[in-house]
Amino acid sequence: MAEENAVGTLNEHLTGVALRIRQLVDAQSMTVWVDETGAVYAQKPEDASRVPSNWVVGTFSSATTVGDIEIDLRAVLRERARDWIVD
């Protein structure tokens, strides 16, 4: 995926990542996804059609709050963390 669409990583403070995404959705709706390395990307929905569906966090509009975006990012982080835990 294009480097210029990167807005952060799951390793960062997720509030900051959510704030950057929220700033982008002021202008237009954005689809957000997380790749296999934990990099977070945002792109116009029509340009994100080739993103694997299991990477998609959601499509956010100007009505979406920073808190809602952060909750969705945390859900992805929790899901991914399950794969990192060895029983």
C-alpha positions, -999 to +999 in steps of 0.1 A: +000+000+000+011+035-007+035+050+019+018+085+016-014+070+030+002+059+062-012+076+093+006+057+121+011+022+135-006+001+162+026+005+182+020+042+187-003+059+212-036+052+195-052+085+205-026+103+183-033+080+154-071+085+159-066+123+159-047+122+126-075+101+111-101+124+124-084+154+108-085+136+075-122+128+077-130+165+082-126+169+044-141+136+032-149+100+043-119+078+047-115+040+048-089+030+074-070-003+074-041-020+092-017-041+072+001-072+084+030-052+100+006-030+121+009+001+099-023+021+098-035+037+065-063+059+054-076+065+019-108+076+001-132+046+001-132+043-037-094+041-037-093+014-010-113-012-029-083-035-033-075-036+004-080-071+019-113-071+038-097-085+069-074-055+071-102-029+071-109-011+104-138+009+090-149+038+069-152+070+089-170+103+082-169+138+097-196+126+122-171+100+137-155+110+170-118+105+178-130+082+206-149+060+182-119+057+159-096+049+188-120+022+200-120+005+166-082+007+165-079-009+199-102-037+188-079-045+159-049-043+183-066-067+207-074-091+179-039-091+166-024-095+200-042-128+204-019-142+177+012-130+196+003-148+228+017-183+231-003-207+253 
